[in-house]
Amino acid sequence: MSASPKIDVESAASHSTLDASVVPAARSRIAAYVALTKPRIIELLLVTTVPVMFAAAHGFPRLWVVLITVLGGTLAAAGANAFNCVLDSDIDAHMKRTATRPTVTGEITRRAGFAFATILSASSVVLLAFGANLLSASLAGSAIVTYVVGYTMVLKRRTSQNIVWGGLAGCFPVLIGWAAVAGQLTIAAWVLFALVFLWTPAHYWPLSMKYREDYANAGVLAATSVVTRAVLGYTIAAVVVAAVYGFIVQAGWAYWALSALAGLWFVTESWALAQSAKTVTPGAEVSAAAVSHGQDLPLVPARAMRVFHVSISYLALVFLAVGLDPFIH
C-alpha cells in the first residue's frame, strides 16, 4: 500500500490564521479610503444633480448620460473630499467629530491620501470629458479646485465667511448635470446654482453651532449670536430664489406646491433658531459686553440640529419639484 501523504498541521493552521487576518485588514483599509470621500456629503450633492438633468432635458434624459454624470460627479466630490481630509488632518485631530478620520489616526498616510484624491479627481474629469462633454468636465475640475484651494487651503482658517464662498464648490453639481444634458448653461441653471449657494450657509452654520466647542479647539471660528440671524437671512434668500426659478421656467402647480411648503417649513425653523439665540439657558451667564462683541450665546443644540436636518429635507424637496416639473403641470 502507498504511504499516506504527510499533512503539516502547523503550516495549515498558520495559513488559516493568515487568511483570517488578511480579509478583515483589507476590509478595514477599504473602509478607511471610503471614509476619506465623505459618502454622506456625496449623497447630498447627487440630490441636486439628477433632478436638474430632467429639467434640462424637459423630460427624460438619456440613461447613459445620467449614469456617466452621476459617476463622474461622485468621483469629483470624492476626490475633493479626500483632498480636504489630507489637508485638514492637523485641525481634524482637535475635533471630536473628526478625530477618528483615517488621515488623523494614521491608518492612511498623507501621501497615500493625496495620491488617492488625485486619482479620483483626474478620473472624474476624464470620464465626463469622454462620456458627457467638455463643458461638464471643465465644471467638475473647477469645482475640485474651488473646494480644495479656495475653501480648504485659503478661506477656512482665515475668515468666518469661509463656508459662504467655499460653498461655491457644492453648487457646481447643478451646473455639471445641466451641462451634461444640454451642452450649455441657461439662466435657469444659474438660478439653481444661486439657490444652492444661498442654502449652504443656512445648512452648515447650525451644525457649527452644535459643535462650536470643537471648532473653537481647532482654531476655526465658532458660531456666534449674529450667525443665527444670518441663517434666517440666507434661508429667506434661498426660498426667494426658488420662487425666481419657478417664474423663469413657468413651473407648474407641483413645483409651486412642493417648493412653497418646503420653504415655509425651512423659514419657520430658522426663525425659531434665531429667537432661541435671544434666550439665555438656565445657569448660564452672558455679559452685555460678550453679546456686543458677538461671542457665543448659549444655544439649544437640539434646535440648531433641527434646522440642519430641515435644511436637507428642504433641498431634497425643492429639487424633487425641479425634476417633477417637466412631467406635472
Residue pairs with C-beta under 8 A, 6 or more apart in sequence:
28 107
29 107
32 102
32 107
32 108
33 102
33 108
33 116
35 101
35 102
36 78
36 81
36 82
36 85
36 86
36 101
36 102
36 103
36 108
36 113
36 116
36 117
37 77
37 78
37 79
37 81
37 82
37 120
38 78
38 81
38 84
38 85
41 77
41 81
42 74
42 77
42 78
42 81
44 312
44 315
45 73
45 77
45 170
45 173
46 70
46 73
46 74
46 173
47 315
47 316
47 319
48 173
48 174
48 177
48 192
48 196
48 315
48 319
49 69
49 70
49 73
49 173
49 174
49 176
49 177
50 66
50 70
50 177
50 323
51 319
51 320
51 322
51 323
51 324
52 173
52 174
52 177
52 178
52 189
52 192
52 319
52 322
52 323
53 61
53 65
53 66
53 69
53 177
53 178
53 180
53 181
54 60
54 61
54 322
54 323
54 324
54 326
54 327
55 178
55 188
55 249
55 322
55 323
55 325
55 326
56 177
56 178
56 181
56 182
56 186
56 189
57 181
57 182
57 326
58 326
59 326
59 327
61 181
62 181
64 131
65 131
65 132
65 180
65 181
68 127
68 128
68 131
68 132
68 180
69 128
69 131
69 132
69 136
69 176
69 177
69 180
69 181
71 127
72 124
72 125
72 127
72 128
72 131
72 132
72 136
72 137
72 140
72 176
73 124
73 128
73 140
73 173
73 176
73 177
74 124
75 120
75 121
75 123
75 124
75 127
76 120
76 121
76 124
76 125
76 128
76 140
76 141
76 143
76 144
76 176
77 143
77 173
78 120
79 117
79 118
79 119
79 120
79 121
79 122
79 123
79 124
79 144
80 117
80 121
80 143
80 144
80 147
80 148
80 169
82 113
82 116
82 117
82 120
83 114
83 117
83 121
83 144
83 147
83 148
83 152
84 147
84 148
84 151
84 152
85 92
85 101
85 102
85 103
85 113
86 103
86 110
86 113
86 114
86 117
87 148
87 152
87 153
88 98
88 152
88 156
89 101
89 103
89 104
89 110
91 157
91 218
91 219
91 220
92 98
92 99
92 101
92 103
92 104
92 218
93 99
93 104
94 214
94 217
94 218
94 219
95 211
95 214
95 215
95 217
95 218
96 211
96 214
97 211
97 214
98 104
98 214
102 108
102 113
103 109
103 110
103 113
108 116
121 141
121 144
124 140
124 144
125 137
125 140
125 141
125 144
126 137
128 136
128 137
128 140
128 176
128 180
129 137
132 179
132 180
133 179
133 180
133 183
135 179
135 183
135 184
135 185
136 176
136 179
136 180
139 172
139 175
139 176
139 179
140 172
140 176
142 172
143 169
143 172
143 173
143 176
144 169
146 166
146 168
146 169
146 172
147 166
147 169
147 170
150 165
150 166
150 168
150 169
151 162
151 165
151 166
151 167
151 168
151 169
152 166
155 161
155 162
155 165
155 166
156 162
156 166
156 220
157 219
157 220
159 221
160 221
163 200
163 201
163 204
163 205
163 208
164 200
164 201
167 196
167 197
167 200
167 201
167 204
168 197
170 196
170 200
171 193
171 194
171 196
171 197
171 200
172 193
174 189
174 192
174 193
174 196
175 185
175 189
175 190
175 193
178 185
178 186
178 188
178 189
178 192
179 185
179 189
182 189
187 248
188 245
188 248
188 249
191 241
191 244
191 245
191 248
192 245
192 322
194 241
195 238
195 241
195 242
195 245
195 318
196 315
198 234
198 237
198 238
198 241
199 234
199 235
199 238
199 311
199 314
199 315
201 230
201 231
201 234
202 231
202 232
202 234
202 235
202 238
202 266
202 270
202 307
202 311
203 308
203 311
203 312
203 315
205 223
205 227
205 230
205 231
206 231
206 273
206 304
206 305
206 307
206 308
206 311
207 304
207 305
207 308
208 215
208 222
208 223
208 227
209 222
209 223
209 227
209 228
209 299
209 301
209 304
210 301
210 304
210 305
210 308
212 222
212 223
212 296
212 299
213 222
215 221
215 222
215 223
216 222
222 296
223 296
223 299
223 304
224 294
224 295
224 296
224 297
225 277
225 291
225 294
225 295
225 296
225 297
226 294
228 273
228 274
228 276
228 277
228 299
229 274
229 277
231 270
231 273
231 274
231 307
232 267
232 270
232 271
232 273
232 274
235 266
235 267
235 270
235 311
236 267
236 270
238 263
238 266
238 314
239 259
239 263
239 266
239 267
242 259
242 263
242 318
243 259
243 263
245 251
245 322
246 255
246 256
246 259
249 325
251 321
251 325
251 329
252 325
252 328
252 329
253 328
253 329
254 321
254 324
254 325
254 328
254 329
255 321
255 322
255 324
255 325
255 328
257 321
258 317
258 318
258 320
258 321
258 324
259 317
259 318
259 321
261 317
262 313
262 314
262 317
262 318
262 321
263 314
263 318
265 310
265 313
265 314
266 310
266 311
266 314
269 306
269 307
269 310
270 307
272 303
272 307
273 299
273 303
273 304
273 306
273 307
276 299
276 300
276 303
277 297
277 299
278 297
280 286
280 297
280 298
281 298
281 300
284 298
286 295
286 297
286 298
291 297
